[in-house]
Amino acid sequence: MTPRDTYIREVARLLTSLLASGNTADLLAYLAAESRLPGPRANLELAGAFSETVREFAVADPGDHQALWNLCVELACISPEDAPAGDPHEFIVLCGVRGIGAIGSVSPACAQAAVNHLAEASADPRRGVQEAVAMAVQDLLSRQRDTAVPELEGWVEGGSWLAMRAAVAGIAEPGLLAEADLAETALRLHRKTLIRVYMAKERQSDAFLALRNALGYTLSLVVAALPTIGFEYLRQLATLDDLDIRWIIRENLDKSQLPERYPETVQHIRAQVG
C-alpha cells in the first residue's frame, strides 16, 4: 500500500467517524500530527488525499454534502493568529481550502461559493495557504471552468496581488494547459496580469513579490503549451524597459525545458533582456 493509499484510507475512516458523531477532534489531531510542520514543506500528499476523499464522500452521499462543506469552510477560516505559518495547525487550514475546491468542483451548486471563499483565502499571508488556494483553483478549473474562468478574469483585472497570484498559479498547470481553450485563457490572464505589473508603482510589498515570484515560473508553462504565440509574447515583453518584467522573463527562460526544446529562440530572447 502506497503512502497515498494509507492517507486516503485513514482520512476516510476519520471522516466516517466525524459524520457519525459530529466530533472533529480525531481528524484535526491526525492532520496536525501528519502535517510535517514545522519543516521545509507541508505534507502535500496528505492534503491531496484529504481533498480527494472529501470529494468522493460528497459525491457518494448527498446527505453528507453540507456537513463536509461546513467542515471545510470552518477549517479554511482558522486565522493566522490561531494557526501561524509553519505551525502544524496551518496544515489544517490548507486541507480546508483544498476541500472547498474539491467539493466545489463536483457540485455546481457550490461552485460559486467555492470561488468566493477562495478569493478571500487568496489574501491570506501564509505561503502554504496561498499554495493551497492555487491548487483548489486547479480543481475548480478541471470541472467547473464556466464558473471559475470569469471569476479569475475578475481577479486579474481588479483583484489584489495575491488574488492575481492565485489565478496565474492555479491555471498554469500542465494538465489544464494541455487543453487548448484553457491554454489560451492562461495566456490571456498572464497578459492582463503583466500589464498590471508593468503599471504598478508600489512594488515592495510581500504580496507584490509573491506575485512576481509566481510569474517567474508560471509564464514558462504557458509558453511551453503555446510556443508560437507564447514566444512572440515574450519577445514583446522583452522590449519593455522594466526591471521586474525583465527578471520574470529571465527566470522563465530557464524553466519548463524551454532551453532544451527551443535553444535558439531562448538564446535570442535572453540576449534581448540582458
KAHUTA-V136587 format. One record per pair of residues at least 24 apart in sequence whose C-alpha atoms are under 6 Angstrom apart, sorted by the first residue. I is the first residue (numbers start at 1). J is the second residue. If there is no record, write none. Layout:
BEGIN
i->I j->J
i->I j->J
END
This chain:
BEGIN
i->7 j->46
i->8 j->49
i->32 j->88
i->32 j->89
i->35 j->88
i->35 j->91
i->37 j->86
i->37 j->87
i->37 j->88
i->38 j->86
i->38 j->87
i->47 j->95
i->51 j->98
i->51 j->99
i->51 j->102
i->55 j->102
i->55 j->103
i->72 j->96
i->72 j->99
i->72 j->100
i->85 j->126
i->94 j->129
i->94 j->132
i->98 j->132
i->98 j->136
i->101 j->136
i->101 j->139
i->101 j->140
i->105 j->139
i->105 j->140
i->105 j->143
i->105 j->144
i->122 j->162
i->122 j->163
i->123 j->162
i->134 j->166
i->134 j->169
i->134 j->170
i->135 j->170
i->137 j->170
i->138 j->170
i->156 j->193
i->161 j->207
i->161 j->208
i->162 j->207
i->165 j->211
i->172 j->218
i->216 j->248
i->216 j->251
i->216 j->252
i->217 j->252
i->220 j->252
i->220 j->256
i->238 j->273
i->246 j->273
END
